[in-house]
Amino acid sequence: MQKLFFPLFVIIVVVTYIYNSKLTSYNTGHVNKQPDMTAIEAEIEKFSPARQISAFNFIDDSDGTRSIAEFRGTKILVNLWAEWCKPCVKELPELDVLRQAIPVDELIILPILVGDSSVAEINEFYQEHQIKHLPILRDKNSKIYNELSVLGLPTSILIDEEGQEYARISGYVNWQQPEIMALVK
């Protein structure tokens, strides 16, 4: 039994060493970290013609139920996000800047938190990240996330004046980039 144990132990040590050395960068000698999720580029899907989107409801900061249909007649940017999502945390303040750059009668921005965070928790998050111009909206049971077949966060859905989805952005995007600004105008 001992004759078998020692070679097995050596094999485990060698495999562990090889595995760990693959995680080490030979140029710097530092262990590679997880990729920076905020650097991931977004996938942008454009729909021509625009596609029908089912009406959905969300919860506002006074626990009232609101419908996306209320905003028909104006372009809408629905941004699904979460507090734990690093790309979302980076993107939300940029949406706040976008809110100031484009008048409300031209674009309504609806950042909808996916999850069960309270209004107080979201308000604290907004204060911490200096978000001053966006409403507090929630999708408590991930119903919107599921109904719209969202695959990850953040996801932004662009809806035209007729209530149809004309673009979807999956992942972090810099909202000040000219090509992105052109998409929302």
C-alpha positions in Angstrom: 0.0 0.0 0.0 2.8 2.4 0.9 4.5 1.6 -2.5 1.4 2.9 -4.2 0.9 5.9 -2.0 4.2 7.6 -2.7 4.0 7.6 -6.5 0.4 8.7 -6.3 1.4 11.6 -3.9 4.2 12.6 -6.4 1.7 12.6 -9.3 -0.7 14.9 -7.4 2.1 17.3 -6.5 3.4 17.4 -10.1 -0.1 18.0 -11.5 -0.8 20.7 -8.9 2.5 22.4 -9.8 1.8 22.3 -13.5 -1.7 23.6 -13.0 -0.5 26.5 -10.8 2.3 27.3 -13.2 -0.2 27.7 -16.0 -2.0 30.3 -13.9 1.3 32.2 -13.4 2.4 34.8 -16.0 5.9 34.1 -17.1 6.5 37.7 -18.0 5.7 39.2 -14.6 5.8 36.3 -12.2 2.4 37.2 -10.8 -0.6 35.0 -10.6 -3.2 35.9 -13.2 -6.4 37.2 -11.7 -9.9 36.8 -12.9 -10.6 38.9 -16.0 -11.8 42.4 -15.3 -15.5 42.0 -16.0 -15.9 45.8 -16.6 -13.7 45.5 -19.6 -15.9 43.1 -21.5 -17.4 44.6 -24.6 -21.1 44.5 -25.1 -22.9 42.5 -27.7 -25.3 44.8 -29.6 -28.2 43.3 -31.5 -30.2 45.6 -33.8 -33.7 44.5 -35.0 -35.0 45.7 -38.4 -37.8 45.8 -38.4 -38.2 46.4 -34.7 -39.8 43.4 -32.9 -42.8 43.3 -30.7 -42.0 43.3 -27.0 -44.5 42.0 -24.5 -45.8 44.5 -22.0 -44.3 44.1 -18.5 -44.7 45.7 -15.1 -42.1 46.8 -12.6 -42.2 48.3 -9.1 -41.3 52.0 -8.4 -39.9 53.5 -5.2 -43.3 53.8 -3.5 -44.0 50.1 -4.2 -46.5 51.0 -6.9 -46.8 48.8 -10.0 -45.9 50.6 -13.2 -46.2 49.4 -16.8 -43.9 49.9 -19.7 -47.0 50.8 -21.7 -47.3 54.0 -19.7 -44.3 55.4 -21.7 -45.5 54.6 -25.2 -44.9 57.5 -27.6 -41.3 58.1 -26.4 -38.1 56.1 -26.9 -37.3 54.1 -23.8 -34.0 52.6 -22.6 -34.7 49.8 -20.1 -31.5 48.8 -18.3 -31.6 45.6 -16.2 -28.9 45.6 -13.5 -27.9 44.3 -10.1 -25.8 45.7 -7.2 -23.5 42.7 -7.2 -22.7 43.0 -11.0 -19.4 44.9 -11.5 -20.2 46.0 -15.1 -23.6 47.3 -13.9 -21.9 49.3 -11.1 -19.6 50.9 -13.7 -22.4 51.5 -16.2 -25.1 53.0 -14.0 -23.4 56.3 -13.2 -22.8 56.6 -17.0 -26.6 56.2 -17.5 -27.0 59.0 -15.0 -24.8 61.2 -17.2 -26.8 60.2 -20.2 -30.0 61.1 -18.4 -28.7 64.7 -18.2 -27.5 64.7 -21.9 -30.8 63.7 -23.5 -34.1 65.4 -22.6 -36.8 63.2 -21.0 -39.2 63.9 -23.9 -36.7 62.3 -26.3 -35.6 59.3 -24.2 -36.9 57.8 -21.0 -34.3 55.8 -19.0 -35.7 53.0 -16.8 -32.9 51.3 -14.7 -34.6 48.3 -13.3 -32.8 46.4 -10.5 -33.2 42.6 -10.8 -33.6 41.2 -7.4 -35.2 41.8 -4.0 -33.2 44.8 -2.7 -35.2 47.3 -0.8 -35.7 50.9 -1.9 -33.5 51.9 1.1 -30.7 49.7 -0.2 -31.0 51.0 -3.7 -31.1 54.5 -2.5 -27.9 53.9 -0.5 -26.3 52.4 -3.6 -27.3 55.5 -5.6 -25.9 57.8 -3.0 -22.6 55.9 -2.8 -22.2 56.1 -6.6 -23.5 59.6 -6.9 -26.5 58.7 -9.0 -28.9 61.6 -8.8 -31.1 61.6 -11.9 -32.3 58.0 -12.3 -35.5 56.6 -10.7 -35.5 53.6 -8.3 -37.2 50.7 -10.1 -37.3 47.0 -9.3 -38.0 43.6 -10.8 -38.4 41.8 -7.5 -39.0 38.3 -8.8 -36.9 38.5 -11.9 -40.1 38.3 -14.0 -39.0 40.9 -16.6 -35.5 39.2 -16.8 -37.2 35.9 -17.6 -40.0 37.2 -19.8 -37.6 39.1 -22.0 -35.2 36.2 -22.2 -32.3 38.1 -20.8 -29.1 36.1 -20.6 -27.0 38.3 -18.3 -26.5 41.6 -16.7 -26.3 44.4 -17.5 -28.7 44.2 -20.4 -30.2 47.3 -22.0 -33.3 47.1 -24.2 -34.1 50.0 -26.5 -37.8 50.5 -27.3 -39.1 52.8 -30.0 -42.1 55.1 -29.8 -44.5 52.4 -30.9 -43.4 50.1 -28.0 -41.2 47.8 -30.1 -37.7 46.6 -29.3 -35.2 48.0 -31.9 -32.0 47.1 -30.1 -30.6 45.1 -27.2 -27.2 45.5 -25.6 -25.9 42.7 -23.5 -23.0 43.6 -21.3 -21.2 46.8 -20.3 -21.3 49.7 -22.7 -19.9 53.2 -22.5 -23.0 55.4 -23.0 -20.9 58.3 -24.1 -19.5 56.6 -27.2 -20.7 58.3 -30.4 -22.0 55.0 -32.0 -24.0 54.2 -28.8 -25.3 57.8 -28.6 -26.5 57.5 -32.2 -28.3 54.3 -31.3 -30.4 55.9 -28.5 -31.2 59.2 -30.4 
